[in-house]
Amino acid sequence: MSDPAASRTPDTPGRRPPRRDRERLVLRSAALMVLARAVLVTTGLVTAYYLLPLDARATGMTAVLLGLGLVGVALFFGWEVWAIVRSPYPRLKAVEALTITLPLFLLLFAGAYYLLDRSDPRSFTEPLTRTDALYFAMTTFTTVGYGDITARSQTGRVLAMLQMTGGLLLVGVAARVLTGAIQAGLRQQHRDRPPG
């Protein structure tokens, strides 16, 4: 007969921790990796925004680059949705996707605002530094709109409207798509899990 007290003793060195503890440990390390990747990618994007030579005047090529950038954001988001469905941790992958997609979207518009201000200084109520352009992009996205910086030119207003529309799509549609991808990933994970 086995001793019941012996079965309640803590794990001895060299023994594997119980399955639930291993799962928690793996989940914590996965969460830390997601956080680290999100912070590193966002830091890299912001650093690139401040270091890239954006001092040229805005041209038709700028509009093309913004359009290509937005297509790139959409493609990246689609790839992330695909990765969420196949991830062992779909919720974490969705958080990572959003924490990378959102700064990329905002920085694209901040760069466009900055370049527009360089080509036509009358486009906004005040001259924009890179930080001012990022601030304007964020206040436009969050719909706070303090009113201290506003678009005065038609091009600036069209660009702001495009950002507003894209922001609504990003928040509304992306949230729904991410939720669906998470549910699909959890269903897939449940099907793949061995019984027991």
Secondary structure as the mmCIF struct_conf table of DSSP 4:
data_model
#
loop_
_struct_conf.conf_type_id
_struct_conf.id
_struct_conf.beg_label_comp_id
_struct_conf.beg_label_asym_id
_struct_conf.beg_label_seq_id
_struct_conf.end_label_comp_id
_struct_conf.end_label_asym_id
_struct_conf.end_label_seq_id
HELX_RH_AL_P HELX_RH_AL_P1 PRO A 4 SER A 7
TURN_TY1_P TURN_TY1_P1 ARG A 8 ARG A 8
BEND BEND1 THR A 9 THR A 9
HELX_LH_PP_P HELX_LH_PP_P1 PRO A 10 THR A 12
TURN_TY1_P TURN_TY1_P2 PRO A 13 GLY A 14
BEND BEND2 ARG A 15 ARG A 15
HELX_LH_PP_P HELX_LH_PP_P2 ARG A 16 PRO A 18
HELX_RH_AL_P HELX_RH_AL_P2 ARG A 19 LEU A 51
BEND BEND3 LEU A 52 LEU A 52
BEND BEND4 ALA A 56 ALA A 56
HELX_LH_PP_P HELX_LH_PP_P3 ARG A 57 ALA A 58
HELX_RH_AL_P HELX_RH_AL_P3 GLY A 60 ARG A 86
BEND BEND5 PRO A 88 TYR A 89
HELX_RH_AL_P HELX_RH_AL_P4 PRO A 90 SER A 119
HELX_RH_3T_P HELX_RH_3T_P1 PRO A 121 SER A 123
STRN STRN1 PHE A 124 PHE A 124
BEND BEND6 THR A 125 GLU A 126
HELX_RH_AL_P HELX_RH_AL_P5 ARG A 130 PHE A 141
TURN_TY1_P TURN_TY1_P3 THR A 142 THR A 143
BEND BEND7 GLY A 147 ILE A 149
STRN STRN2 ALA A 151 ALA A 151
BEND BEND8 SER A 153 SER A 153
HELX_RH_AL_P HELX_RH_AL_P6 GLN A 154 ASP A 192
BEND BEND9 ARG A 193 ARG A 193
HELX_LH_PP_P HELX_LH_PP_P4 PRO A 194 PRO A 195
#
